[in-house]
Amino acid sequence: MARRDRGQAAVETALVLPLIMAVVLALVQVGLLVRDHILVVHATREAVRAAAVDPTTEAATAAAVAATGLNPTRLEVTTQGRRTTGGHLRVMVSYRPTTSVPIVGRLFPAVTIQEALTVRVE
């Protein structure tokens, strides 16, 4: 009887291992997207701090890129509102992350992560 069961564990492993690996790779991709979202939130905070002192889009963009290390070609910073002292300035940061994990990266749709904060210009 033991002779008939020989190799059963190897066959079961061969059948289940691809599914387990796909789940692990999907978790890695989700983790990378969560990391990018946290970096976008941090970039928005830094951009709004820079815009409070120098209410230009260029200063906000430079602060967002310098603080996070996000790919500047995929990062977009926009500002709108009053740029005078005491005015409210809204800073919006958008980032298009890559889904780069092999096999499962293509299963995830292209997303754009967006955050916005409003600051009073000093």
Backbone as XML, in Angstrom:
<?xml version="1.0"?>
<chain id="A" units="angstrom">
  <residue number="1" name="MET">
    <atom name="N" x="0.814" y="-1.186" z="0.000"/>
    <atom name="CA" x="0.000" y="0.000" z="0.000"/>
    <atom name="C" x="0.867" y="1.263" z="0.000"/>
  </residue>
  <residue number="2" name="ALA">
    <atom name="N" x="1.964" y="1.260" z="0.726"/>
    <atom name="CA" x="2.840" y="2.422" z="0.756"/>
    <atom name="C" x="3.447" y="2.683" z="-0.607"/>
  </residue>
  <residue number="3" name="ARG">
    <atom name="N" x="3.599" y="1.633" z="-1.400"/>
    <atom name="CA" x="4.187" y="1.780" z="-2.725"/>
    <atom name="C" x="3.256" y="2.576" z="-3.651"/>
  </residue>
  <residue number="4" name="ARG">
    <atom name="N" x="1.946" y="2.425" z="-3.489"/>
    <atom name="CA" x="0.994" y="3.127" z="-4.346"/>
    <atom name="C" x="0.946" y="4.616" z="-4.039"/>
  </residue>
  <residue number="5" name="ASP">
    <atom name="N" x="1.242" y="5.004" z="-2.794"/>
    <atom name="CA" x="1.182" y="6.409" z="-2.397"/>
    <atom name="C" x="2.473" y="7.163" z="-2.692"/>
  </residue>
  <residue number="6" name="ARG">
    <atom name="N" x="3.416" y="6.490" z="-3.212"/>
    <atom name="CA" x="4.702" y="7.113" z="-3.479"/>
    <atom name="C" x="4.564" y="8.229" z="-4.508"/>
  </residue>
  <residue number="7" name="GLY">
    <atom name="N" x="5.087" y="9.403" z="-4.218"/>
    <atom name="CA" x="5.025" y="10.524" z="-5.136"/>
    <atom name="C" x="3.778" y="11.374" z="-5.000"/>
  </residue>
  <residue number="8" name="GLN">
    <atom name="N" x="2.879" y="11.000" z="-4.118"/>
    <atom name="CA" x="1.638" y="11.750" z="-3.953"/>
    <atom name="C" x="1.926" y="13.167" z="-3.464"/>
  </residue>
  <residue number="9" name="ALA">
    <atom name="N" x="2.826" y="13.322" z="-2.524"/>
    <atom name="CA" x="3.156" y="14.651" z="-1.999"/>
    <atom name="C" x="3.783" y="15.531" z="-3.077"/>
  </residue>
  <residue number="10" name="ALA">
    <atom name="N" x="4.598" y="14.942" z="-3.929"/>
    <atom name="CA" x="5.226" y="15.716" z="-5.007"/>
    <atom name="C" x="4.177" y="16.215" z="-6.002"/>
  </residue>
  <residue number="11" name="VAL">
    <atom name="N" x="3.211" y="15.377" z="-6.319"/>
    <atom name="CA" x="2.157" y="15.774" z="-7.252"/>
    <atom name="C" x="1.282" y="16.857" z="-6.635"/>
  </residue>
  <residue number="12" name="GLU">
    <atom name="N" x="0.917" y="16.707" z="-5.380"/>
    <atom name="CA" x="0.104" y="17.723" z="-4.719"/>
    <atom name="C" x="0.840" y="19.050" z="-4.638"/>
  </residue>
  <residue number="13" name="THR">
    <atom name="N" x="2.133" y="18.998" z="-4.344"/>
    <atom name="CA" x="2.936" y="20.220" z="-4.300"/>
    <atom name="C" x="3.002" y="20.875" z="-5.675"/>
  </residue>
  <residue number="14" name="ALA">
    <atom name="N" x="3.186" y="20.091" z="-6.708"/>
    <atom name="CA" x="3.257" y="20.627" z="-8.069"/>
    <atom name="C" x="1.936" y="21.270" z="-8.486"/>
  </residue>
  <residue number="15" name="LEU">
    <atom name="N" x="0.825" y="20.764" z="-7.964"/>
    <atom name="CA" x="-0.470" y="21.333" z="-8.310"/>
    <atom name="C" x="-0.788" y="22.605" z="-7.526"/>
  </residue>
  <residue number="16" name="VAL">
    <atom name="N" x="-0.367" y="22.688" z="-6.280"/>
    <atom name="CA" x="-0.724" y="23.798" z="-5.403"/>
    <atom name="C" x="0.301" y="24.938" z="-5.443"/>
  </residue>
  <residue number="17" name="LEU">
    <atom name="N" x="1.565" y="24.623" z="-5.705"/>
    <atom name="CA" x="2.622" y="25.632" z="-5.652"/>
    <atom name="C" x="2.391" y="26.830" z="-6.585"/>
  </residue>
  <residue number="18" name="PRO">
    <atom name="N" x="1.946" y="26.652" z="-7.822"/>
    <atom name="CA" x="1.697" y="27.835" z="-8.657"/>
    <atom name="C" x="0.639" y="28.768" z="-8.080"/>
  </residue>
  <residue number="19" name="LEU">
    <atom name="N" x="-0.400" y="28.216" z="-7.488"/>
    <atom name="CA" x="-1.439" y="29.035" z="-6.871"/>
    <atom name="C" x="-0.882" y="29.810" z="-5.673"/>
  </residue>
  <residue number="20" name="ILE">
    <atom name="N" x="-0.105" y="29.145" z="-4.864"/>
    <atom name="CA" x="0.507" y="29.806" z="-3.696"/>
    <atom name="C" x="1.452" y="30.916" z="-4.147"/>
  </residue>
  <residue number="21" name="MET">
    <atom name="N" x="2.239" y="30.651" z="-5.171"/>
    <atom name="CA" x="3.169" y="31.677" z="-5.672"/>
    <atom name="C" x="2.414" y="32.875" z="-6.256"/>
  </residue>
  <residue number="22" name="ALA">
    <atom name="N" x="1.297" y="32.623" z="-6.943"/>
    <atom name="CA" x="0.508" y="33.727" z="-7.493"/>
    <atom name="C" x="-0.064" y="34.586" z="-6.373"/>
  </residue>
  <residue number="23" name="VAL">
    <atom name="N" x="-0.518" y="33.970" z="-5.300"/>
    <atom name="CA" x="-1.047" y="34.730" z="-4.160"/>
    <atom name="C" x="0.060" y="35.542" z="-3.499"/>
  </residue>
  <residue number="24" name="VAL">
    <atom name="N" x="1.238" y="34.954" z="-3.336"/>
    <atom name="CA" x="2.366" y="35.677" z="-2.731"/>
    <atom name="C" x="2.769" y="36.865" z="-3.605"/>
  </residue>
  <residue number="25" name="LEU">
    <atom name="N" x="2.847" y="36.671" z="-4.919"/>
    <atom name="CA" x="3.208" y="37.773" z="-5.815"/>
    <atom name="C" x="2.134" y="38.865" z="-5.809"/>
  </residue>
  <residue number="26" name="ALA">
    <atom name="N" x="0.865" y="38.481" z="-5.714"/>
    <atom name="CA" x="-0.202" y="39.486" z="-5.630"/>
    <atom name="C" x="-0.078" y="40.289" z="-4.339"/>
  </residue>
  <residue number="27" name="LEU">
    <atom name="N" x="0.268" y="39.647" z="-3.243"/>
    <atom name="CA" x="0.470" y="40.362" z="-1.979"/>
    <atom name="C" x="1.648" y="41.322" z="-2.067"/>
  </residue>
  <residue number="28" name="VAL">
    <atom name="N" x="2.697" y="40.924" z="-2.756"/>
    <atom name="CA" x="3.839" y="41.818" z="-2.943"/>
    <atom name="C" x="3.420" y="43.040" z="-3.754"/>
  </residue>
  <residue number="29" name="GLN">
    <atom name="N" x="2.633" y="42.823" z="-4.812"/>
    <atom name="CA" x="2.183" y="43.956" z="-5.635"/>
    <atom name="C" x="1.298" y="44.901" z="-4.834"/>
  </residue>
  <residue number="30" name="VAL">
    <atom name="N" x="0.397" y="44.363" z="-4.031"/>
    <atom name="CA" x="-0.456" y="45.205" z="-3.191"/>
    <atom name="C" x="0.403" y="45.975" z="-2.192"/>
  </residue>
  <residue number="31" name="GLY">
    <atom name="N" x="1.404" y="45.327" z="-1.638"/>
    <atom name="CA" x="2.319" y="46.004" z="-0.711"/>
    <atom name="C" x="3.049" y="47.160" z="-1.380"/>
  </residue>
  <residue number="32" name="LEU">
    <atom name="N" x="3.462" y="46.978" z="-2.625"/>
    <atom name="CA" x="4.132" y="48.059" z="-3.349"/>
    <atom name="C" x="3.185" y="49.225" z="-3.626"/>
  </residue>
  <residue number="33" name="LEU">
    <atom name="N" x="1.926" y="48.917" z="-3.926"/>
    <atom name="CA" x="0.949" y="49.987" z="-4.148"/>
    <atom name="C" x="0.648" y="50.745" z="-2.850"/>
  </residue>
  <residue number="34" name="VAL">
    <atom name="N" x="0.592" y="50.039" z="-1.746"/>
    <atom name="CA" x="0.377" y="50.706" z="-0.455"/>
    <atom name="C" x="1.568" y="51.586" z="-0.115"/>
  </residue>
  <residue number="35" name="ARG">
    <atom name="N" x="2.778" y="51.089" z="-0.386"/>
    <atom name="CA" x="3.976" y="51.906" z="-0.152"/>
    <atom name="C" x="3.945" y="53.177" z="-0.992"/>
  </residue>
  <residue number="36" name="ASP">
    <atom name="N" x="3.549" y="53.054" z="-2.258"/>
    <atom name="CA" x="3.455" y="54.234" z="-3.121"/>
    <atom name="C" x="2.402" y="55.214" z="-2.606"/>
  </residue>
  <residue number="37" name="HIS">
    <atom name="N" x="1.294" y="54.705" z="-2.073"/>
    <atom name="CA" x="0.270" y="55.597" z="-1.520"/>
    <atom name="C" x="0.814" y="56.359" z="-0.317"/>
  </residue>
  <residue number="38" name="ILE">
    <atom name="N" x="1.547" y="55.689" z="0.537"/>
    <atom name="CA" x="2.144" y="56.359" z="1.697"/>
    <atom name="C" x="3.145" y="57.418" z="1.243"/>
  </residue>
  <residue number="39" name="LEU">
    <atom name="N" x="3.924" y="57.110" z="0.213"/>
    <atom name="CA" x="4.882" y="58.094" z="-0.309"/>
    <atom name="C" x="4.168" y="59.291" z="-0.932"/>
  </residue>
  <residue number="40" name="VAL">
    <atom name="N" x="3.030" y="59.068" z="-1.577"/>
    <atom name="CA" x="2.275" y="60.183" z="-2.160"/>
    <atom name="C" x="1.713" y="61.074" z="-1.060"/>
  </residue>
  <residue number="41" name="VAL">
    <atom name="N" x="1.235" y="60.481" z="0.024"/>
    <atom name="CA" x="0.749" y="61.274" z="1.156"/>
    <atom name="C" x="1.892" y="62.119" z="1.721"/>
  </residue>
  <residue number="42" name="HIS">
    <atom name="N" x="3.068" y="61.510" z="1.862"/>
    <atom name="CA" x="4.229" y="62.250" z="2.367"/>
    <atom name="C" x="4.644" y="63.356" z="1.391"/>
  </residue>
  <residue number="43" name="ALA">
    <atom name="N" x="4.622" y="63.050" z="0.103"/>
    <atom name="CA" x="4.968" y="64.058" z="-0.905"/>
    <atom name="C" x="4.002" y="65.231" z="-0.856"/>
  </residue>
  <residue number="44" name="THR">
    <atom name="N" x="2.721" y="64.946" z="-0.635"/>
    <atom name="CA" x="1.723" y="66.012" z="-0.553"/>
    <atom name="C" x="1.980" y="66.894" z="0.659"/>
  </residue>
  <residue number="45" name="ARG">
    <atom name="N" x="2.299" y="66.285" z="1.781"/>
    <atom name="CA" x="2.602" y="67.074" z="2.981"/>
    <atom name="C" x="3.817" y="67.972" z="2.771"/>
  </residue>
  <residue number="46" name="GLU">
    <atom name="N" x="4.847" y="67.434" z="2.164"/>
    <atom name="CA" x="6.047" y="68.241" z="1.919"/>
    <atom name="C" x="5.771" y="69.342" z="0.900"/>
  </residue>
  <residue number="47" name="ALA">
    <atom name="N" x="4.991" y="69.029" z="-0.119"/>
    <atom name="CA" x="4.668" y="70.038" z="-1.139"/>
    <atom name="C" x="3.854" y="71.172" z="-0.547"/>
  </residue>
  <residue number="48" name="VAL">
    <atom name="N" x="2.913" y="70.851" z="0.330"/>
    <atom name="CA" x="2.081" y="71.892" z="0.922"/>
    <atom name="C" x="2.890" y="72.738" z="1.905"/>
  </residue>
  <residue number="49" name="ARG">
    <atom name="N" x="3.853" y="72.137" z="2.584"/>
    <atom name="CA" x="4.718" y="72.917" z="3.481"/>
    <atom name="C" x="5.570" y="73.900" z="2.691"/>
  </residue>
  <residue number="50" name="ALA">
    <atom name="N" x="6.084" y="73.437" z="1.540"/>
    <atom name="CA" x="6.889" y="74.329" z="0.703"/>
    <atom name="C" x="6.019" y="75.421" z="0.081"/>
  </residue>
  <residue number="51" name="ALA">
    <atom name="N" x="4.791" y="75.074" z="-0.285"/>
    <atom name="CA" x="3.897" y="76.060" z="-0.901"/>
    <atom name="C" x="3.419" y="77.106" z="0.095"/>
  </residue>
  <residue number="52" name="ALA">
    <atom name="N" x="3.439" y="76.793" z="1.373"/>
    <atom name="CA" x="3.033" y="77.783" z="2.381"/>
    <atom name="C" x="4.011" y="78.942" z="2.425"/>
  </residue>
  <residue number="53" name="VAL">
    <atom name="N" x="5.281" y="78.662" z="2.171"/>
    <atom name="CA" x="6.311" y="79.694" z="2.208"/>
    <atom name="C" x="6.522" y="80.313" z="0.830"/>
  </residue>
  <residue number="54" name="ASP">
    <atom name="N" x="6.588" y="79.466" z="-0.200"/>
    <atom name="CA" x="6.781" y="79.922" z="-1.575"/>
    <atom name="C" x="5.630" y="79.365" z="-2.411"/>
  </residue>
  <residue number="55" name="PRO">
    <atom name="N" x="4.556" y="80.128" z="-2.584"/>
    <atom name="CA" x="3.340" y="79.591" z="-3.204"/>
    <atom name="C" x="3.440" y="79.430" z="-4.726"/>
  </residue>
  <residue number="56" name="THR">
    <atom name="N" x="4.419" y="78.675" z="-5.179"/>
    <atom name="CA" x="4.543" y="78.387" z="-6.604"/>
    <atom name="C" x="4.458" y="76.883" z="-6.813"/>
  </residue>
  <residue number="57" name="THR">
    <atom name="N" x="4.012" y="76.499" z="-7.978"/>
    <atom name="CA" x="3.924" y="75.075" z="-8.299"/>
    <atom name="C" x="5.312" y="74.451" z="-8.377"/>
  </residue>
  <residue number="58" name="GLU">
    <atom name="N" x="6.287" y="75.211" z="-8.842"/>
    <atom name="CA" x="7.645" y="74.686" z="-8.972"/>
    <atom name="C" x="8.238" y="74.343" z="-7.613"/>
  </residue>
  <residue number="59" name="ALA">
    <atom name="N" x="8.023" y="75.196" z="-6.631"/>
    <atom name="CA" x="8.547" y="74.922" z="-5.284"/>
    <atom name="C" x="7.866" y="73.703" z="-4.681"/>
  </residue>
  <residue number="60" name="ALA">
    <atom name="N" x="6.571" y="73.559" z="-4.891"/>
    <atom name="CA" x="5.841" y="72.407" z="-4.371"/>
    <atom name="C" x="6.305" y="71.121" z="-5.051"/>
  </residue>
  <residue number="61" name="THR">
    <atom name="N" x="6.520" y="71.181" z="-6.359"/>
    <atom name="CA" x="6.986" y="70.006" z="-7.091"/>
    <atom name="C" x="8.373" y="69.594" z="-6.640"/>
  </residue>
  <residue number="62" name="ALA">
    <atom name="N" x="9.263" y="70.554" z="-6.491"/>
    <atom name="CA" x="10.630" y="70.247" z="-6.055"/>
    <atom name="C" x="10.634" y="69.622" z="-4.662"/>
  </residue>
  <residue number="63" name="ALA">
    <atom name="N" x="9.809" y="70.123" z="-3.777"/>
    <atom name="CA" x="9.737" y="69.569" z="-2.423"/>
    <atom name="C" x="9.174" y="68.153" z="-2.440"/>
  </residue>
  <residue number="64" name="ALA">
    <atom name="N" x="8.173" y="67.907" z="-3.260"/>
    <atom name="CA" x="7.570" y="66.571" z="-3.333"/>
    <atom name="C" x="8.550" y="65.548" z="-3.876"/>
  </residue>
  <residue number="65" name="VAL">
    <atom name="N" x="9.294" y="65.918" z="-4.898"/>
    <atom name="CA" x="10.268" y="64.992" z="-5.489"/>
    <atom name="C" x="11.431" y="64.756" z="-4.545"/>
  </residue>
  <residue number="66" name="ALA">
    <atom name="N" x="11.924" y="65.808" z="-3.928"/>
    <atom name="CA" x="13.083" y="65.677" z="-3.039"/>
    <atom name="C" x="12.768" y="64.868" z="-1.788"/>
  </residue>
  <residue number="67" name="ALA">
    <atom name="N" x="11.554" y="64.961" z="-1.296"/>
    <atom name="CA" x="11.206" y="64.299" z="-0.031"/>
    <atom name="C" x="10.958" y="62.806" z="-0.178"/>
  </residue>
  <residue number="68" name="THR">
    <atom name="N" x="10.565" y="62.351" z="-1.357"/>
    <atom name="CA" x="10.122" y="60.962" z="-1.466"/>
    <atom name="C" x="10.957" y="60.091" z="-2.382"/>
  </residue>
  <residue number="69" name="GLY">
    <atom name="N" x="11.548" y="60.660" z="-3.382"/>
    <atom name="CA" x="12.274" y="59.833" z="-4.336"/>
    <atom name="C" x="11.359" y="59.141" z="-5.335"/>
  </residue>
  <residue number="70" name="LEU">
    <atom name="N" x="10.109" y="59.588" z="-5.429"/>
    <atom name="CA" x="9.206" y="59.039" z="-6.436"/>
    <atom name="C" x="9.684" y="59.442" z="-7.824"/>
  </residue>
  <residue number="71" name="ASN">
    <atom name="N" x="9.346" y="58.660" z="-8.807"/>
    <atom name="CA" x="9.737" y="58.932" z="-10.182"/>
    <atom name="C" x="9.114" y="60.258" z="-10.627"/>
  </residue>
  <residue number="72" name="PRO">
    <atom name="N" x="9.926" y="61.289" z="-10.894"/>
    <atom name="CA" x="9.366" y="62.601" z="-11.238"/>
    <atom name="C" x="8.589" y="62.621" z="-12.550"/>
  </residue>
  <residue number="73" name="THR">
    <atom name="N" x="8.836" y="61.664" z="-13.448"/>
    <atom name="CA" x="8.080" y="61.640" z="-14.702"/>
    <atom name="C" x="6.670" y="61.115" z="-14.495"/>
  </residue>
  <residue number="74" name="ARG">
    <atom name="N" x="6.421" y="60.438" z="-13.385"/>
    <atom name="CA" x="5.091" y="59.894" z="-13.087"/>
    <atom name="C" x="4.361" y="60.721" z="-12.028"/>
  </residue>
  <residue number="75" name="LEU">
    <atom name="N" x="5.022" y="61.752" z="-11.520"/>
    <atom name="CA" x="4.468" y="62.583" z="-10.449"/>
    <atom name="C" x="3.988" y="63.911" z="-11.026"/>
  </residue>
  <residue number="76" name="GLU">
    <atom name="N" x="2.797" y="64.312" z="-10.643"/>
    <atom name="CA" x="2.249" y="65.589" z="-11.101"/>
    <atom name="C" x="1.756" y="66.377" z="-9.892"/>
  </residue>
  <residue number="77" name="VAL">
    <atom name="N" x="2.225" y="67.613" z="-9.776"/>
    <atom name="CA" x="1.815" y="68.485" z="-8.683"/>
    <atom name="C" x="1.118" y="69.700" z="-9.289"/>
  </residue>
  <residue number="78" name="THR">
    <atom name="N" x="-0.082" y="69.994" z="-8.784"/>
    <atom name="CA" x="-0.806" y="71.176" z="-9.234"/>
    <atom name="C" x="-1.231" y="71.987" z="-8.019"/>
  </residue>
  <residue number="79" name="THR">
    <atom name="N" x="-1.312" y="73.288" z="-8.222"/>
    <atom name="CA" x="-1.754" y="74.182" z="-7.146"/>
    <atom name="C" x="-2.872" y="75.061" z="-7.680"/>
  </residue>
  <residue number="80" name="GLN">
    <atom name="N" x="-3.779" y="75.419" z="-6.778"/>
    <atom name="CA" x="-4.835" y="76.357" z="-7.151"/>
    <atom name="C" x="-5.282" y="77.103" z="-5.906"/>
  </residue>
  <residue number="81" name="GLY">
    <atom name="N" x="-5.677" y="78.320" z="-6.121"/>
    <atom name="CA" x="-6.118" y="79.151" z="-5.010"/>
    <atom name="C" x="-5.373" y="80.470" z="-4.985"/>
  </residue>
  <residue number="82" name="ARG">
    <atom name="N" x="-5.563" y="81.200" z="-3.895"/>
    <atom name="CA" x="-4.936" y="82.521" z="-3.753"/>
    <atom name="C" x="-3.501" y="82.366" z="-3.295"/>
  </residue>
  <residue number="83" name="ARG">
    <atom name="N" x="-2.600" y="83.024" z="-3.986"/>
    <atom name="CA" x="-1.173" y="82.937" z="-3.670"/>
    <atom name="C" x="-0.693" y="84.126" z="-2.840"/>
  </residue>
  <residue number="84" name="THR">
    <atom name="N" x="-1.603" y="84.890" z="-2.304"/>
    <atom name="CA" x="-1.248" y="86.049" z="-1.495"/>
    <atom name="C" x="-1.212" y="85.654" z="-0.022"/>
  </residue>
  <residue number="85" name="THR">
    <atom name="N" x="-0.541" y="86.459" z="0.784"/>
    <atom name="CA" x="-0.441" y="86.183" z="2.215"/>
    <atom name="C" x="-1.827" y="86.098" z="2.835"/>
  </residue>
  <residue number="86" name="GLY">
    <atom name="N" x="-2.062" y="85.010" z="3.554"/>
    <atom name="CA" x="-3.355" y="84.785" z="4.183"/>
    <atom name="C" x="-4.337" y="84.026" z="3.316"/>
  </residue>
  <residue number="87" name="GLY">
    <atom name="N" x="-4.021" y="83.857" z="2.041"/>
    <atom name="CA" x="-4.912" y="83.120" z="1.140"/>
    <atom name="C" x="-4.763" y="81.621" z="1.325"/>
  </residue>
  <residue number="88" name="HIS">
    <atom name="N" x="-5.745" y="80.899" z="0.865"/>
    <atom name="CA" x="-5.715" y="79.443" z="0.949"/>
    <atom name="C" x="-5.267" y="78.872" z="-0.394"/>
  </residue>
  <residue number="89" name="LEU">
    <atom name="N" x="-4.263" y="78.001" z="-0.344"/>
    <atom name="CA" x="-3.699" y="77.387" z="-1.538"/>
    <atom name="C" x="-3.883" y="75.879" z="-1.441"/>
  </residue>
  <residue number="90" name="ARG">
    <atom name="N" x="-4.471" y="75.288" z="-2.461"/>
    <atom name="CA" x="-4.695" y="73.835" z="-2.483"/>
    <atom name="C" x="-3.625" y="73.191" z="-3.348"/>
  </residue>
  <residue number="91" name="VAL">
    <atom name="N" x="-2.963" y="72.180" z="-2.800"/>
    <atom name="CA" x="-1.917" y="71.453" z="-3.513"/>
    <atom name="C" x="-2.421" y="70.028" z="-3.756"/>
  </residue>
  <residue number="92" name="MET">
    <atom name="N" x="-2.393" y="69.613" z="-5.021"/>
    <atom name="CA" x="-2.823" y="68.271" z="-5.389"/>
    <atom name="C" x="-1.655" y="67.513" z="-6.005"/>
  </residue>
  <residue number="93" name="VAL">
    <atom name="N" x="-1.424" y="66.303" z="-5.516"/>
    <atom name="CA" x="-0.350" y="65.457" z="-6.020"/>
    <atom name="C" x="-0.968" y="64.195" z="-6.598"/>
  </residue>
  <residue number="94" name="SER">
    <atom name="N" x="-0.597" y="63.882" z="-7.838"/>
    <atom name="CA" x="-1.048" y="62.661" z="-8.512"/>
    <atom name="C" x="0.171" y="61.856" z="-8.905"/>
  </residue>
  <residue number="95" name="TYR">
    <atom name="N" x="0.074" y="60.534" z="-8.734"/>
    <atom name="CA" x="1.191" y="59.654" z="-9.081"/>
    <atom name="C" x="0.644" y="58.398" z="-9.747"/>
  </residue>
  <residue number="96" name="ARG">
    <atom name="N" x="1.270" y="58.000" z="-10.841"/>
    <atom name="CA" x="0.902" y="56.782" z="-11.550"/>
    <atom name="C" x="1.963" y="55.716" z="-11.282"/>
  </residue>
  <residue number="97" name="PRO">
    <atom name="N" x="1.727" y="54.838" z="-10.308"/>
    <atom name="CA" x="2.732" y="53.812" z="-10.000"/>
    <atom name="C" x="2.759" y="52.730" z="-11.068"/>
  </residue>
  <residue number="98" name="THR">
    <atom name="N" x="3.890" y="52.047" z="-11.141"/>
    <atom name="CA" x="3.992" y="50.928" z="-12.069"/>
    <atom name="C" x="3.592" y="49.650" z="-11.348"/>
  </residue>
  <residue number="99" name="THR">
    <atom name="N" x="2.957" y="48.767" z="-12.077"/>
    <atom name="CA" x="2.661" y="47.441" z="-11.533"/>
    <atom name="C" x="3.702" y="46.505" z="-12.127"/>
  </residue>
  <residue number="100" name="SER">
    <atom name="N" x="4.807" y="46.363" z="-11.429"/>
    <atom name="CA" x="5.988" y="45.737" z="-12.004"/>
    <atom name="C" x="6.279" y="44.327" z="-11.525"/>
  </residue>
  <residue number="101" name="VAL">
    <atom name="N" x="5.450" y="43.753" z="-10.677"/>
    <atom name="CA" x="5.712" y="42.393" z="-10.211"/>
    <atom name="C" x="5.409" y="41.432" z="-11.350"/>
  </residue>
  <residue number="102" name="PRO">
    <atom name="N" x="6.334" y="40.513" z="-11.643"/>
    <atom name="CA" x="6.096" y="39.577" z="-12.747"/>
    <atom name="C" x="4.817" y="38.767" z="-12.556"/>
  </residue>
  <residue number="103" name="ILE">
    <atom name="N" x="4.216" y="38.413" z="-13.621"/>
    <atom name="CA" x="3.018" y="37.589" z="-13.736"/>
    <atom name="C" x="1.771" y="38.318" z="-13.247"/>
  </residue>
  <residue number="104" name="VAL">
    <atom name="N" x="1.717" y="38.738" z="-11.994"/>
    <atom name="CA" x="0.502" y="39.338" z="-11.450"/>
    <atom name="C" x="0.425" y="40.839" z="-11.679"/>
  </residue>
  <residue number="105" name="GLY">
    <atom name="N" x="1.524" y="41.486" z="-12.012"/>
    <atom name="CA" x="1.505" y="42.929" z="-12.234"/>
    <atom name="C" x="0.553" y="43.323" z="-13.345"/>
  </residue>
  <residue number="106" name="ARG">
    <atom name="N" x="0.425" y="42.477" z="-14.332"/>
    <atom name="CA" x="-0.471" y="42.777" z="-15.459"/>
    <atom name="C" x="-1.939" y="42.575" z="-15.110"/>
  </residue>
  <residue number="107" name="LEU">
    <atom name="N" x="-2.202" y="41.865" z="-14.033"/>
    <atom name="CA" x="-3.586" y="41.647" z="-13.610"/>
    <atom name="C" x="-4.171" y="42.857" z="-12.894"/>
  </residue>
  <residue number="108" name="PHE">
    <atom name="N" x="-3.296" y="43.713" z="-12.370"/>
    <atom name="CA" x="-3.747" y="44.901" z="-11.655"/>
    <atom name="C" x="-3.980" y="46.025" z="-12.655"/>
  </residue>
  <residue number="109" name="PRO">
    <atom name="N" x="-5.087" y="46.738" z="-12.539"/>
    <atom name="CA" x="-5.341" y="47.837" z="-13.465"/>
    <atom name="C" x="-4.408" y="49.015" z="-13.175"/>
  </residue>
  <residue number="110" name="ALA">
    <atom name="N" x="-4.192" y="49.835" z="-14.184"/>
    <atom name="CA" x="-3.389" y="51.050" z="-13.995"/>
    <atom name="C" x="-4.178" y="52.002" z="-13.103"/>
  </residue>
  <residue number="111" name="VAL">
    <atom name="N" x="-3.569" y="52.408" z="-12.011"/>
    <atom name="CA" x="-4.241" y="53.293" z="-11.057"/>
    <atom name="C" x="-3.472" y="54.603" z="-10.971"/>
  </residue>
  <residue number="112" name="THR">
    <atom name="N" x="-4.156" y="55.618" z="-10.516"/>
    <atom name="CA" x="-3.528" y="56.897" z="-10.220"/>
    <atom name="C" x="-3.834" y="57.217" z="-8.769"/>
  </residue>
  <residue number="113" name="ILE">
    <atom name="N" x="-2.777" y="57.428" z="-8.006"/>
    <atom name="CA" x="-2.928" y="57.752" z="-6.594"/>
    <atom name="C" x="-2.947" y="59.266" z="-6.475"/>
  </residue>
  <residue number="114" name="GLN">
    <atom name="N" x="-3.967" y="59.806" z="-5.793"/>
    <atom name="CA" x="-4.107" y="61.251" z="-5.669"/>
    <atom name="C" x="-4.322" y="61.648" z="-4.210"/>
  </residue>
  <residue number="115" name="GLU">
    <atom name="N" x="-3.717" y="62.737" z="-3.847"/>
    <atom name="CA" x="-3.902" y="63.335" z="-2.518"/>
    <atom name="C" x="-3.957" y="64.845" z="-2.697"/>
  </residue>
  <residue number="116" name="ALA">
    <atom name="N" x="-4.658" y="65.527" z="-1.798"/>
    <atom name="CA" x="-4.760" y="66.984" z="-1.856"/>
    <atom name="C" x="-4.803" y="67.535" z="-0.433"/>
  </residue>
  <residue number="117" name="LEU">
    <atom name="N" x="-4.153" y="68.662" z="-0.242"/>
    <atom name="CA" x="-4.168" y="69.373" z="1.036"/>
    <atom name="C" x="-4.297" y="70.876" z="0.754"/>
  </residue>
  <residue number="118" name="THR">
    <atom name="N" x="-4.852" y="71.581" z="1.705"/>
    <atom name="CA" x="-4.993" y="73.027" z="1.602"/>
    <atom name="C" x="-4.182" y="73.667" z="2.714"/>
  </residue>
  <residue number="119" name="VAL">
    <atom name="N" x="-3.481" y="74.752" z="2.369"/>
    <atom name="CA" x="-2.633" y="75.436" z="3.331"/>
    <atom name="C" x="-2.909" y="76.940" z="3.262"/>
  </residue>
  <residue number="120" name="ARG">
    <atom name="N" x="-2.660" y="77.602" z="4.345"/>
    <atom name="CA" x="-2.755" y="79.066" z="4.372"/>
    <atom name="C" x="-1.372" y="79.631" z="4.052"/>
  </residue>
  <residue number="121" name="VAL">
    <atom name="N" x="-1.297" y="80.482" z="3.063"/>
    <atom name="CA" x="-0.028" y="81.058" z="2.628"/>
    <atom name="C" x="0.491" y="82.022" z="3.674"/>
  </residue>
  <residue number="122" name="GLU">
    <atom name="N" x="1.767" y="81.886" z="4.013"/>
    <atom name="CA" x="2.379" y="82.746" z="5.024"/>
    <atom name="C" x="2.912" y="84.022" z="4.412"/>
  </residue>
</chain>
